[in-house]
Amino acid sequence: MAEETADDLLTLADALADAVRLHALQLHADADDSVAVMSSVNAVTDAVRKYADACFTATRWGNPFAVRKEEEDPAPEKTPKGKKSTTVTVEAKYRIAVRDLRAARNLLARRGAPGDPCLSEVSDSPVDVVTALFLDDGWNPSTYDQSVIELIDEEWSCKPQR
């Protein structure tokens, strides 16, 4: 992408807002349509990535969506008698191949804040680089350039907490 201007960032911000709105509308219209919901999720993810990359290119600021500090876990929900729990357990398992370690490290460097001390602590191990990406951006490996980080397969489940 060429040098971004303030107008480019505003256009990408508008596209991100539109993607979030469409996601919310889809959830409101039919949250059980998994294909449509995942399509809207992917649109949000793509818009977030484009905006974050443009922020870095234009200003050298890192990913504005990355959570950088750990927060305490809230107290577990107490479910009143006679009501179902709203707590769910999500388990996800991905099998990926790091095809280009240097490009994966560059992706991590582009997403982190300039001078981020955490980046220097990441070794050249594919496990460390993938872990850092996971912690930095919430991890959606299907959005990465598949010649850099290839998603081989995934499985996940979501069930009520017992």
C-alpha positions in Angstrom: 0.0 0.0 0.0 1.3 3.4 -0.9 1.8 6.1 1.8 -1.4 6.5 3.7 -2.9 9.9 4.3 -5.4 10.9 7.0 -8.1 10.5 4.3 -7.0 6.9 3.7 -7.1 6.1 7.4 -10.6 7.7 7.7 -11.8 5.6 4.7 -10.5 2.4 6.3 -12.0 3.4 9.6 -15.4 3.8 7.9 -15.0 0.4 6.2 -14.2 -1.1 9.6 -17.3 0.5 11.2 -19.4 -0.8 8.3 -18.0 -4.3 8.8 -18.8 -4.2 12.5 -22.3 -2.9 11.8 -22.9 -5.7 9.2 -21.7 -8.2 11.8 -24.1 -6.9 14.4 -26.9 -6.9 11.9 -26.2 -10.5 11.0 -26.1 -11.6 14.6 -29.4 -9.8 15.2 -31.0 -11.3 12.0 -29.9 -14.9 12.4 -27.1 -15.8 14.8 -27.6 -19.5 13.9 -26.5 -19.0 10.3 -22.9 -20.0 10.9 -21.8 -19.4 7.3 -23.2 -15.8 7.3 -21.9 -15.1 10.8 -18.4 -16.4 9.9 -18.4 -14.4 6.7 -19.2 -11.2 8.7 -16.5 -12.1 11.3 -14.0 -12.5 8.5 -15.0 -9.2 7.0 -14.4 -7.5 10.4 -11.1 -9.3 10.8 -10.0 -8.2 7.3 -11.0 -4.6 8.0 -9.2 -4.6 11.3 -6.0 -5.9 9.7 -6.2 -3.4 6.9 -6.7 -0.5 9.3 -3.9 -1.7 11.6 -1.5 -2.2 8.8 -2.3 1.3 7.4 -1.8 2.9 10.8 1.6 1.4 11.0 2.5 2.3 7.4 1.3 5.9 7.8 2.5 6.6 11.3 4.7 3.8 12.5 2.3 3.2 15.4 1.5 -0.4 16.1 -1.8 -2.3 16.1 -4.3 -0.1 17.9 -6.4 -3.2 18.7 -3.8 -5.2 20.5 -4.2 -5.6 24.2 -0.9 -4.9 25.8 -1.5 -5.4 29.5 -2.9 -8.3 31.4 -6.1 -7.7 33.3 -7.4 -9.6 36.2 -10.1 -12.2 35.5 -13.5 -11.1 36.7 -15.1 -13.2 39.4 -16.9 -16.2 38.0 -20.6 -15.6 37.2 -23.1 -16.9 39.7 -26.1 -18.3 38.1 -29.4 -17.8 40.0 -31.4 -20.9 40.7 -33.7 -21.8 37.9 -31.7 -19.9 35.2 -29.2 -21.4 32.7 -25.6 -20.3 32.9 -24.4 -17.8 30.3 -20.8 -19.0 30.7 -19.5 -21.1 27.8 -16.3 -22.9 27.2 -14.6 -22.4 23.8 -11.8 -24.8 22.7 -9.9 -24.3 19.5 -7.1 -26.3 18.0 -5.1 -25.2 14.9 -2.5 -27.0 13.0 -0.4 -24.6 11.0 2.9 -24.5 9.1 5.3 -21.5 9.4 6.4 -21.4 5.8 8.6 -18.2 6.0 9.9 -17.5 9.5 11.5 -14.2 8.5 8.2 -12.9 7.0 6.3 -14.1 10.1 8.7 -12.1 12.3 8.3 -9.1 10.1 4.5 -9.4 10.4 4.9 -9.5 14.2 7.2 -6.4 14.1 4.7 -4.5 11.9 1.9 -5.2 14.3 3.8 -4.3 17.5 4.4 -0.8 18.8 7.8 0.7 17.6 10.5 -0.2 20.1 8.2 -2.7 21.8 10.4 -4.5 24.3 8.4 -7.7 24.1 9.4 -8.1 20.4 13.1 -8.4 21.3 12.2 -11.2 23.7 10.7 -13.3 21.0 13.2 -15.9 19.8 13.5 -17.2 16.2 11.5 -20.3 17.2 8.4 -20.7 15.1 6.5 -21.6 18.3 7.6 -18.2 19.9 6.7 -16.2 16.8 3.3 -17.9 16.5 2.6 -17.4 20.2 3.5 -13.7 20.0 1.2 -13.3 17.0 -1.6 -15.1 18.9 -1.2 -12.8 21.9 -0.9 -9.7 19.8 -3.9 -9.9 17.5 -6.3 -12.5 18.8 -5.3 -15.1 16.3 -7.2 -15.8 13.2 -4.6 -17.8 11.2 -6.8 -17.9 8.1 -6.2 -14.1 7.6 -2.4 -14.5 7.3 -0.7 -14.7 4.0 -0.8 -18.5 3.6 2.7 -18.5 2.0 4.0 -17.2 5.4 1.7 -19.0 7.9 -0.4 -21.7 6.4 -3.5 -22.9 8.1 -3.5 -26.7 7.6 -6.6 -27.5 9.6 -8.6 -26.4 12.6 -11.2 -27.7 15.0 -13.1 -25.9 17.6 -16.1 -26.4 19.9 -18.3 -24.1 22.0 -20.4 -25.5 24.8 -22.1 -24.4 28.0 -20.0 -24.3 31.1 -21.1 -27.0 33.5 
